[in-house]
Amino acid sequence: MWLVNACVTVVGAWFVNEAFARLPFDMPYAVDVFLRGVLRLVGHSELANPDDMEVLAAGLYFLLALVAVGLFVWLVNWLVRGFLARRSGAGARG
C-alpha cells in the first residue's frame, strides 16, 4: 500500500507543480533570498544567476508540492482507515 501512496503523492505533486508553473508571475523576493542563502550556505554561489535560479525555484516548488500532497494523502488514508474501523466495529457489535 505504501508504494501506491508514494506513487499517488509523486504524481499528484507533479500535476500541482505543473499547474503552478503555468501561472504568470515573477519569482517572489522571499524565494530568491532563500535560494541565494541556501546556495551560499552550501558553497555554490556560482549558481545564483537568473537561469539557474529559475530551475532551483521550480525544484523548490516541487518539493513544497510533494510535502503538501503527501500530507493530503496521509490525511485521506487516516480518514479512510478510521471510517473502515468504525464500520467494521459497528457490524461486529450488531
Beta strands, then each sheet from edge to edge (+ up, - down):
end
